[in-house]
Amino acid sequence: MSVLIPATLAQALSALDDAPSSMVLAGGTDAMVEINGGHRRPDSVIAVGRLAELRTWTHDVISATLRIGAAVTYAELEADQFRRWVPALSQAARTVGSPQIRHAATLGGNVATCSPAGDGLPALSALDAIVHLVSITGQRSVPFAEFMVGPKRTSLRPGELIEAITVPVFAGWQGYAKVGVRNAMVISNAGACLAVDDEGGVRLALGSVGPTIIRCSQAEAFAATVVDHGQRAVSEADAVEFGRVAASEARPIDDHRSTADYRRHAIAVLSRRLLRRAFPNG
């Protein structure tokens, strides 16, 4: 295969325009699994992980947003400033693979792969992230909810790549939790991210329990009726019901890693625990 390492984003876009079927490679942690497993055999690769334009991030205090370049790594997302601004995403980053994987894996690469088991993706869903796409003909921005259209299927068009992801920064509690077959370096069997926006309510997104990341609109609506934002309180009974509603919105399957019934149970437990951590009183 041919491998191009462009020096600028413009060069990368020009090369992608000339060969839209090329594999765009950032950290390579997902790509190498597919290549080594014989599931993918690219004829050409465009490596973008070192492009300065994709390696930056910007915190805009006025708009209360954080724009993260597509080639920012999960190891970088563990840093103190990200833990302050987007704690759920930073917490999810710490669960990704090993330290070696986190130093290579990029946020944009995992978004492009769009596996339902991607640890960072429930956080992006719960935070209503915006995915910024760029091609030689221009730019467009797509809500994360519209970007992921199926398991490992996105709304990327030929010649486009991910430039950055923007997430809001707000003061409410956030958390991410997952279960797997061991305590670390494991693909999620079920994952949940809960984010509390004191002005916009409780947000809950699930991973590994459907063909895409699932936003739990029914659980969110139920939470709006039972949580006390001022007192940071919710009753244990209401937290249990919140978990039950969340589990009912999951669409898991049986596979070699878990059963659908176990995944539903895990979602009920994770969702209840996250809500109680966000609202510990009551």
N, C-alpha and C positions, 0 to 999 in steps of 0.2 A: 504494500500500500504506500501511497505517497503521504508525506506528513509536512504540513506547512506551519511554521511558527511565525506569524505576522508580528511586526513591531508596533503596529498601531491598530486601533479599532477600525479605521477606514480601510486598511489593507485586509483585515479579516472579513469585513462585509463585502469587499470587492471579490475576494476569493470565493466566498459563499454564494455570491450572485453568479459567478461563473460555474460553480459546481454545487447546486443546492442540495444534492444528496450526500454531501460530505458529512462525516461525523464531527460535530463541534465538541472538542474535548477541553474540559476545565481541570478538575482534579483527577478524573479517570477512575474513581473508586467504584462507580456503578458500571462504567463502560468495560473495565477489565473483567468484571464478573461475567458479563454477557459474552465478551470475546473468548475468554478462557473456557466458558461453557459451551462454545460453539453455536451460540444463538445469534451472533452478529459477526459479519465479516465486511467491514467497511473497505471501500476501494481507496478512499482518501480521508485524511484527518486534518482538521484545522484546530490547532491548539491555542486557546485563548486565555489560559489560566494566568499568564504573566502580564497581560495587557494592563497598563496603568489605569486606563479609563474604567476598567471593571474591578479594580482592586481598592477603590476608595469608598468611603461612606460619609454622609453628611447629616448632622442633626440640626434641624431647623426649629429654633425655639419659637419663632413667631407662629408657624403653622402647626407646631407640635407634631412633627413627623420625623421619621428616620428613613433616609434613603440609603440602601445597602447595595453596593456593587455586586454584580453576579458572581465575581470571582473571590469575594470575601469568604474565608474559610470558616468552618465550624469552630476551629480552635480560637480564631479571633473573636467569634461571637460569645465566647466564654469570658471575655474581659470584663472588668468592673463596670465600665460605662454602659455596656450592653445589658448587664444585669440590672442596672438602674433604670434604663429606658424601656427595655423589652424583656422583662424577667422570664416570661414563659418561653420565648424563643431561645434565650441564653440557657435556660434549664434544659430544654430539649437538646440543645447542641451538646451538652455534657453527656448525653446518653448515646451519642452516635459513635459506634464502633470503638476502636482503640485510640490512644493519643496519636499514633501514626496516621490513622485514617482521618482523624479530625484535622490534622495539619494539612491534609491534601484535599479532602472533600469540601466542595463549595456550596453555598446556599443556592446559587443559580443553577449549578449542575443538578442538584437534587430536585429543584423545581422543574427543570426540563425533563428529568427522568419520570417524575410524577408517579412514583410508586405509592399506592395507598398506605404502605408501611413506612414511608419516609417520616422520620421523627420530627423534622422541622415543619412539616406541612400542616398538621393540626393547629399549630400556633399561628401560622400565616392565615389560615382560615378564620380562626377565632378573632384575630386582630383585623380582619377585613383588609388584607394586604392588596396592593396594586402591583401588577407585574408589568414592567416597562420593556417593550420589545423594540428592536431597531433593525432596519435593513438598509440597503443602499438607496431605497426610494423614500425612506422616512421613518417616523416613529409612531408608535401607538401604545396606549396603556390599557390593560385588561384587568378587571377585578379577578382576584384569585379564584373566586367561585365560578367564573366563566372560563378560566384558563385550563383547568383540569377537567377534561371531558370524559375520561374513562381510565381504566387501569393502564398506566404508562402511555396515555394518549392526551395530547394537549392541543390547544388552538393555535400553536405556532404555524405560520405560513412558510412556504419555501423561501429561502433566503433570509429568514429572520433568525435572530438570536436574542437571548435575554440580556438586557443591559443592566437592570437594577430591579430591586423590589423595595417598595415604600410601605412602611407600616406606621400607624399612629402611635404617639407616645402619650399615655394617660396614667393617672396616679393610682388607679384601682389595683386590687390584688390580682396576680396572675400565677398560674401554675401548670405544670405538665407532668403527667405520670403515665407509665406504660408497664405492661407485664410481658414476660417472655419466658423461655425455657431455662434461663439462668439469669444471674444478677447483672451481668455486664457483657458487652460485645455480642449483642443478640438482636435479631430482627424482632420487631414488636409483633406480638400476637394480638394485642389490643392496646390502644393508646387514647388519651383524652387530654385536651387542653381547655382550661377554664380561665376566662379573663373577665374581670369586673370593671366596667366603665360606670362610675357613679352617676354619670349623666345619661348613659345609654343602656344600663341594665347588665345582666349576666349573659356572657357568650360562651357557648360550649361547642367544641368540634372534636370529632372522633376519627381515629386512624386505624387501619388494618381490619376494619369491620364492614367494608363495603367496597365497591369498585372504585369509588373516589373518596376523598375526605368528606365526612358528613357533618353539616351544621345542624344542630339539634334545635329546630325552631320551636317544637312543642315543649321541650324541657326549658328552654329559655323563657317562653311565655309563662310556664308554671312558676319558675323562679321569681318572675316579676311580681307575682301575687303573694309570695310567702317570705321573701327576705326583707330584712330591715337594714337599709344601707347606713342609716345614721348610727344605729347601735351595733352594726356588724353582727347581726343575729339571725339565726334560722333554727327552727326546732329540729330535733333529730328525726322525728316522724316525717317532716317535710323534706328533709335531706334524703331520706330513704326513698320517698316517692319521687323526688327529682331523679335519683339514680334509676328507678324503675322506668320512668318515662324516657330517659336517655337510652336505656337498653332497648326499649321498644322501637326506637328510631334507627337502631343499628341494623345492618343487613349483612351479617357475617356468613361465611361458608365453612364447611368442613374441609380441611386440607391436611397435609402431612405435619403441620406445625401445631394445629389445635382443632377443636371442634367448634361448631357454631354456638352450641349451648354454653360452652365455657367462655367464649368471647362475650356473649351477652351478659353472663354473670360478672365477668371482669369489668365490663363497661359500667354496670350498675354500681359496683363497689368503688371503682375509680372516680366516677362522677360524684357519688355521695361524699367521698373523702375530700375531693377538691372543693366542693361547695362548703363543707364544714371548715376547711382550712381558710377559705375566703371569709366565712361568717362564723367565727368560733364561739360566739356567744349565743345563748338561748337554750 
